[in-house]
Amino acid sequence: MIDKSRVPKSERLAGILFEALKKHGAIDEPAWLQWYVAEERGGKPHGNVLDFE
């Protein structure tokens, strides 16, 4: 179960990511910022992400 109190609202997170990309020159204004809310349905590791030692 996701602890929603620890996850920023979708629009706030989108804004933070937008500002970070803009700061690093990856994007510029004018731009349309849009966000989606997705439900986790699975996942797949890329690299050694689980270290049980």
Backbone torsions as a table, in degrees:
resi	resn	phi	psi	omega
1	MET	NA	141.0	-178.7
2	ILE	-86.8	132.3	174.7
3	ASP	-84.4	95.0	-174.2
4	LYS	-64.4	-18.8	178.2
5	SER	-70.8	-17.2	-179.1
6	ARG	-100.3	-3.7	-177.2
7	VAL	-109.8	126.8	178.9
8	PRO	-63.6	152.8	174.7
9	LYS	-59.9	150.3	-175.1
10	SER	-53.5	-47.8	-177.4
11	GLU	-67.1	-32.9	177.4
12	ARG	-69.4	-45.2	178.6
13	LEU	-61.8	-42.6	177.7
14	ALA	-60.3	-42.0	179.1
15	GLY	-64.5	-41.2	178.1
16	ILE	-62.8	-45.7	178.9
17	LEU	-64.1	-41.0	178.7
18	PHE	-60.1	-48.4	-179.3
19	GLU	-63.1	-37.9	178.3
20	ALA	-65.7	-43.4	178.3
21	LEU	-64.9	-39.5	178.9
22	LYS	-65.3	-42.6	179.7
23	LYS	-59.4	-36.5	-178.0
24	HIS	-91.9	7.9	175.6
25	GLY	76.4	12.7	-179.1
26	ALA	-77.1	-28.0	177.7
27	ILE	-140.6	166.9	180.0
28	ASP	-146.4	163.4	175.9
29	GLU	-87.0	151.9	2.0
30	PRO	-75.9	147.3	179.3
31	ALA	-150.8	153.0	175.4
32	TRP	-104.2	122.5	-179.9
33	LEU	-100.7	121.9	-179.0
34	GLN	-133.6	143.6	179.8
35	TRP	-132.2	155.5	179.3
36	TYR	-127.8	152.1	174.4
37	VAL	-110.6	123.2	-177.6
38	ALA	-115.1	155.8	176.9
39	GLU	-106.6	131.8	-180.0
40	GLU	-65.7	132.2	179.1
41	ARG	-128.0	7.2	179.3
42	GLY	151.8	-176.6	-179.9
43	GLY	-166.8	171.4	-179.2
44	LYS	-150.2	127.9	179.6
45	PRO	-72.2	147.0	173.2
46	HIS	-122.8	106.0	-175.5
47	GLY	89.6	-169.6	-177.4
48	ASN	-87.9	84.2	-176.3
49	VAL	-93.1	-19.5	179.5
50	LEU	-111.6	114.8	-178.7
51	ASP	-116.7	106.3	-176.4
52	PHE	-94.9	5.7	-178.6
53	GLU	-95.6	NA	NA
